[in-house]
Amino acid sequence: MRTVTVGVLGSGTVGQDVLNLIERRKPIFEDVGVKIEIAGVMVRDVNKKRNVPAGTRVTTDCDFLQECGVVIETIGGVDRPLDILRPYLRSDRPVITANKAMLAERWDELREYALDGKLYYEASVMAGTPVIGPMSTVLRASTFNKLQAVLNGTCNYILTQMEGGQDYAAALAGAQALGYAEDPPTLDVGGFDTAHKLAVLARFCADGHFPYSAVQVTGIENVTLADVEDASKNGEKIKLVAELERASTGWKATVAPQRLPADHPLCTAGANRNALVYEGDECGTLIFAGGGAGGMITASAMVGDLLDYLLGFPGHVPLH
């Protein structure tokens, strides 16, 4: 039985659930001949009450990373986590992350580590619903043509509430009260969270260098109740759609509200679920749908990535 030392950055909802899921799944780690040892968890406030396994070392510094064979990053943001991870990545050790913003906006620096198989990031798009794994492996045998996706649960919730008769302001306030939307909510309702995820996906099926700046973004702030009602009268629903397709000059990536037939796969997945439609010449049309947010849903993909690493599978390698 070998021991693998893991460090965790952040102990919010996702970080706590990652720690608890590692503890819960001890038998599966033992089945592959591994004992997981948590070297430490970096947090902002060591006195904050947390639901983590007894004996977990919680600290405000990250010196424990030097002891680790693997780091799991759950703090979010762009430059702060990268500043912490940079020396660790340079030492050729693997990182598991769900951080789509960092991946989208700092790809010029991170790409070399992804190409080396040192970055594992299934949870960065659609959380626990696996789409990056298939795109980075079996789907590469098929010629990619187009994808459409609903990738932000907050926008999906707001638009669903508007279908029930609420105006945008009331639906947004409800989303914030439930903790679905941040204050300010711009990252979600402005379409930028979805754009981050689309940029990550584009690097597996279109262009390994695809820049986040190439995504054209329009949010849902100007969608009115009248727009939603008119769509409904015509058998349609409005969704914030991420779309990637071939264009005469290369690849066109957009995030914008679209009217779709009510029976479209992106409309039938459910109010709190993400969905993606992938079109390829050889594989045909594929539909992925499932939970796209939430602590344990996200943790399931991150711990899955940890298992992949332990089994000897490389991280998620973009197109070269």
C-alpha positions in Angstrom: 0.0 0.0 0.0 1.6 3.3 -1.1 0.8 6.6 0.6 -0.1 9.7 -1.6 0.0 13.0 0.1 -2.6 15.5 -1.0 -2.9 19.3 -0.3 -6.1 21.2 -0.6 -6.4 24.9 -1.4 -9.7 26.3 0.0 -12.3 24.9 2.3 -15.6 26.4 1.0 -18.5 24.2 0.1 -16.6 22.4 -2.7 -13.4 22.0 -0.6 -15.2 20.6 2.3 -17.1 18.1 0.1 -13.8 17.0 -1.6 -12.3 16.2 1.8 -15.4 14.3 3.0 -15.7 12.4 -0.3 -12.0 11.3 -0.1 -12.8 10.1 3.4 -16.0 8.3 2.3 -14.3 6.6 -0.6 -11.4 5.2 1.3 -12.2 1.6 0.2 -11.9 2.5 -3.5 -8.5 4.1 -2.9 -7.5 1.0 -1.0 -8.7 -1.2 -3.9 -6.1 0.5 -6.1 -3.4 0.1 -3.4 -3.3 3.7 -2.2 -3.7 5.4 1.2 -4.6 9.1 0.9 -3.0 11.4 3.4 -4.2 15.0 3.6 -1.1 17.2 4.3 -3.1 20.3 4.9 -5.9 22.7 3.9 -5.2 26.3 3.2 -8.0 28.7 4.4 -8.6 32.3 5.1 -9.9 31.9 8.6 -8.8 28.9 10.7 -11.5 29.6 13.3 -14.4 29.3 10.9 -16.6 26.2 11.6 -16.2 23.6 8.9 -17.6 20.2 8.1 -14.4 18.3 7.5 -13.0 15.0 8.7 -11.7 15.0 12.2 -8.0 15.7 12.5 -7.8 17.7 9.2 -5.0 20.2 9.4 -6.3 23.7 8.6 -3.9 26.6 8.1 -3.6 30.1 6.6 -0.3 29.4 4.8 0.5 26.9 2.1 3.9 25.6 3.2 2.5 22.1 3.4 2.4 22.0 -0.4 6.1 21.1 -0.4 5.1 17.8 1.2 2.4 17.0 -1.4 2.3 14.7 -4.4 -1.0 16.2 -5.6 -2.7 19.6 -5.1 -6.5 20.1 -5.3 -7.4 23.8 -5.9 -10.9 25.0 -4.9 -10.4 28.6 -4.0 -11.5 30.1 -7.3 -10.4 33.4 -8.9 -7.7 33.9 -11.4 -4.3 35.3 -10.3 -4.4 34.4 -6.6 -4.6 30.6 -7.1 -2.2 30.7 -10.0 0.4 32.6 -7.8 0.1 29.8 -5.3 0.2 27.0 -7.9 2.9 28.3 -10.1 6.0 27.0 -8.2 4.2 23.7 -7.6 3.4 23.3 -11.4 7.0 24.1 -12.2 8.1 21.3 -10.0 6.2 18.9 -12.4 3.6 17.8 -9.9 -0.1 17.4 -10.8 -2.9 19.9 -10.0 -6.7 19.1 -9.9 -8.9 22.1 -10.3 -12.5 23.2 -11.1 -11.3 26.8 -11.8 -12.7 27.6 -15.3 -11.8 31.3 -14.9 -8.1 30.6 -14.3 -8.0 28.1 -17.1 -9.8 30.4 -19.5 -7.9 33.6 -18.8 -4.4 32.3 -18.1 -4.2 29.6 -20.7 -1.0 31.0 -22.3 0.8 30.0 -19.1 -1.2 26.9 -18.2 -1.2 25.2 -21.6 2.2 23.7 -21.4 1.3 21.9 -18.1 -1.9 20.7 -19.7 0.0 19.3 -22.7 2.2 17.5 -20.2 -0.8 15.8 -18.6 -0.3 17.6 -15.3 -3.7 19.5 -15.2 -6.9 17.6 -14.3 -10.0 19.7 -14.7 -13.1 17.7 -15.5 -15.1 19.7 -12.9 -14.4 23.0 -14.6 -17.3 22.5 -17.0 -20.6 21.0 -16.0 -19.1 20.0 -12.6 -19.8 16.3 -12.1 -21.3 15.7 -15.5 -18.4 14.3 -17.6 -17.9 16.2 -20.9 -14.2 17.1 -20.8 -13.1 13.5 -20.5 -15.0 12.3 -23.6 -13.9 15.4 -25.6 -10.3 14.9 -24.7 -10.3 11.2 -25.6 -12.8 9.1 -27.6 -14.5 12.0 -29.4 -11.3 13.1 -31.1 -11.8 10.3 -33.6 -14.8 12.1 -34.9 -14.7 15.3 -36.9 -16.2 18.1 -34.7 -18.7 20.4 -36.3 -20.7 22.2 -33.6 -21.7 22.4 -30.0 -24.5 24.2 -28.1 -24.7 24.2 -24.3 -26.5 25.6 -21.3 -23.7 25.9 -18.7 -24.8 28.3 -16.0 -27.4 27.3 -13.4 -28.0 30.8 -12.2 -29.1 32.0 -15.6 -31.1 28.8 -16.1 -32.9 29.4 -12.8 -33.7 33.0 -13.5 -35.1 32.3 -17.0 -37.2 29.4 -15.6 -38.7 31.7 -13.0 -39.5 34.3 -15.7 -41.4 31.5 -17.5 -43.5 31.3 -14.4 -44.4 35.0 -14.6 -41.6 36.8 -12.5 -39.9 39.7 -14.1 -36.1 39.7 -14.4 -35.4 41.8 -11.2 -37.6 39.5 -9.0 -36.1 36.3 -10.5 -32.6 37.6 -9.9 -33.4 38.6 -6.3 -34.8 35.1 -5.7 -31.6 33.5 -7.1 -29.5 35.7 -4.8 -31.6 34.8 -1.8 -31.1 31.1 -2.5 -27.4 31.6 -2.9 -27.4 30.8 -6.6 -26.2 34.2 -7.7 -23.4 36.3 -6.2 -23.7 40.0 -5.3 -22.9 41.6 -7.8 -24.1 38.8 -10.1 -22.3 40.0 -13.2 -20.1 36.9 -13.7 -23.2 34.8 -14.1 -25.9 36.9 -15.6 -23.4 38.8 -17.8 -22.5 35.5 -19.5 -18.8 35.5 -18.4 -18.9 32.3 -16.4 -20.4 30.6 -19.5 -17.8 32.1 -21.7 -15.0 30.8 -19.5 -16.4 27.3 -19.8 -16.9 27.6 -23.6 -13.2 28.6 -24.0 -12.2 25.5 -22.0 -14.3 23.3 -24.2 -13.1 24.9 -27.5 -9.5 23.7 -26.8 -10.5 20.1 -27.0 -12.6 20.2 -30.2 -11.6 23.2 -32.2 -8.2 24.8 -31.4 -5.8 24.0 -28.6 -4.8 27.7 -28.5 -8.4 29.1 -28.4 -8.3 32.4 -26.6 -11.0 33.4 -24.1 -11.0 36.9 -25.7 -12.4 35.3 -28.9 -15.7 34.5 -27.2 -18.4 37.0 -28.1 -20.5 37.5 -24.9 -24.0 38.8 -24.3 -25.7 38.2 -21.0 -29.4 37.9 -20.0 -29.7 41.3 -18.2 -31.8 42.7 -21.1 -34.2 39.8 -21.4 -37.7 41.0 -20.5 -40.8 39.2 -19.2 -42.4 40.2 -22.5 -39.6 38.4 -24.4 -40.1 35.2 -22.4 -43.9 35.3 -22.8 -43.6 35.9 -26.6 -41.3 32.9 -26.9 -43.7 30.8 -24.9 -46.6 31.7 -27.1 -44.6 30.4 -30.1 -43.6 27.2 -28.4 -40.1 28.3 -27.5 -38.0 29.0 -24.5 -35.2 31.5 -24.0 -31.9 30.1 -22.8 -28.4 31.5 -22.4 -26.6 29.4 -25.0 -22.9 28.8 -25.5 -22.3 28.0 -29.1 -19.2 26.9 -31.0 -19.3 26.3 -34.8 -17.3 26.5 -37.9 -17.3 29.9 -39.8 -15.7 31.0 -43.0 -12.7 32.5 -41.0 -12.3 29.7 -38.6 -14.3 29.0 -35.4 -17.1 31.3 -34.1 -17.7 31.2 -30.3 -20.7 33.0 -28.8 -22.6 33.3 -25.6 -26.0 34.9 -25.9 -29.7 34.4 -25.1 -31.4 32.3 -27.8 -35.0 31.3 -28.5 -35.1 27.5 -28.9 -38.0 25.1 -29.5 -39.4 24.0 -26.2 -38.6 20.4 -27.0 -34.9 21.2 -27.8 -32.5 19.1 -25.6 -31.2 22.3 -24.0 -34.7 23.1 -22.8 -35.7 19.7 -21.5 -32.8 19.0 -19.2 -34.4 20.7 -16.2 -34.3 24.0 -14.4 -31.2 23.3 -12.4 -29.3 21.1 -14.8 -26.7 21.8 -17.5 -26.9 20.4 -20.9 -24.7 20.1 -24.0 -25.3 19.0 -27.6 -22.2 17.9 -29.5 -22.2 17.3 -33.2 -19.6 15.4 -35.1 -19.5 13.7 -38.5 -18.7 10.2 -37.4 -20.2 10.2 -33.8 -23.4 12.0 -34.8 -25.3 14.1 -32.3 -24.5 13.4 -28.6 -26.4 14.9 -25.6 -24.9 15.4 -22.2 -27.1 16.5 -19.3 -26.8 16.6 -15.5 -25.9 18.6 -12.5 -23.6 21.5 -13.4 -23.0 23.0 -9.9 -23.1 22.1 -6.2 -20.5 21.0 -3.7 -20.7 17.3 -3.8 -21.5 17.2 -7.6 -18.3 19.1 -8.2 -16.4 17.1 -5.6 -17.3 13.9 -7.4 -15.5 15.0 -10.5 -12.5 16.3 -8.6 -12.1 13.0 -6.6 -12.6 11.2 -9.9 -9.7 13.1 -11.4 -7.6 12.1 -8.3 -8.4 8.5 -9.0 -7.5 8.9 -12.7 -4.1 10.3 -11.6 -3.5 7.4 -9.2 -4.4 4.9 -11.9 -1.8 6.4 -14.2 -4.1 8.3 -16.6 -2.8 11.8 -17.7 -4.7 15.0 -17.1 -6.9 16.6 -19.8 -4.7 17.2 -22.8 -5.9 19.9 -25.2 -5.4 19.8 -29.0 -1.8 20.4 -30.0 
